Every structure is written in structure tokens, then in C-alpha cells.
Amino acid sequence: MADKPSVEVCFSPDRFDLYYQGQPIVVVIDVLRATTAMCVAFEYGVEKIIPVSSLEEAIEYQRMGFLVGAERNGKIVDGFDFGNSPTGFMTDKFNGKTIVLTTTNGTRAINTANKAETVIAAGFVNLDAVNQYLKEQQRDTLILCSGWKDRFNLEDTICGGAIVDYLVAEGSHISDHDSSVAAKYLYQSAKTNYFGFLKSSSHRRRLKKLNLQEDIKYSLTPNKTSVIPFLKEGELIKLG
């Protein structure tokens, strides 16, 4: 019998090159809020999302006439029409459109991972769909947590741990790295009450100060959608 594929967790983009060993699939997670917002955007009819890492790139797309959103430090950047609020995409005004998005952490993580054969975006909101997809693919997988400015964060790690926990329990994957074991145990500690467990997390406190409680609540609610954002030639599309 062939060896089972592996699933491992990398805590932040600056560690990516240490963990990436040519895995065919990279799952990028930015629970609060980029990958959650991307799922919502596709659910509400966005056709494509172009993720860019810098404000300079975003401005160039703006000059070309694209709809461009930008977020830094939890806030919409002056001069842009939207940021990465999931609730901000719950509208038909983006239906059928290609949009450009840059965020503090999530879009940079996606672009960091773009050397992989397959890059998808995940959060709690599409957790079951991502788990099922990875189980069916039966390929080595690296979970890349976007973190906060290259630092570890709880919410992305817990979400990554949920994926590891599922795939290992199902017997479809194996996991060896201590980072993955830690992520799995954090998830097991948090799974009955994400809100309570993450109450003191730095980014939840940061967003609460910005009166973004609705975004927090939505982002920490599992399985709101079956959408899986998929990177194709530098653009995110809806898988399938």
C-alpha cells in the first residue's frame, strides 16, 4: 500500500520556505478576514478576485479602471471603495465583476504560496467543503496561516488544526510536524466555543476596537458556504 499523503501547518508566511517541500496543494487561511471575505464575495457573485500584495499594485489596477479594495491594520485604506469585510460583500453590486484586493496579511500569503500547483483559500466558513476536497484529492498538503504581519495568530492556527484533525481522523492523511500537532490540539481545545477561546486573541481585540463585531461573528461561524476560492494564473476563481 502506498504511503498516505501528508498534511502540515505553517504558522506564518515568513516560515513558508522552511515548510514548503513542493507539496501540490497549499491551503491559505486568513480567518479574520481576507479568506472569509473571498468566500463571501464568490457566494454573492464575484467572478474573479486578483490578490495583490502591495498598495502600489492596487493603485495601478485602480488607474486601469478596476474595482479595487484595500485594507491595512483592519481599516479600509483611504482612496479605496472597500476593504476585506465579509459583510461588505453581501450585496449584488459585485455580481459578475472582477475585483482587485490587497490586505495586510491574506493576499500576501496567497501570493507567497503561488509557486504551488494548487492554491485554495479556507476559513471556518467553508471548512467542511475544504476538508472534503482535500480528502478526495489525496495529495500532500501544506496549510499556510496568514498570521499577523508574519507573526503567529490563534484563529488561523486553530482553523488549520481543524483541517489536520479531520484528515488524520479520517485516515486519509498523516501528519508529523510539531506545528501541525500543536495546531490540532489548539483546535481540539477551542472547537466547542471559538468565540470564548479567541476572546483575548490579538486580532479579535483589534477588530472589536474598530466596531467590527459582525465580521468577527460571521468569520468564526463554521460552514456558511461550500465555496472554495482557487488560484488560477494569478487570479482567484470559484472552484468547480
Helices and strands as residue ranges (DSSP letters): E 7-10, G 13-15, H 16-19, E 25-29, H 34-43, E 48-51, H 55-63, E 67-72, E 75-76, G 86-89, E 98-102, H 106-112, E 118-122, G 124-126, H 127-137, E 141-145, H 154-170, H 178-190, H 194-197, H 202-209, H 213-219, E 229-232, E 235-238
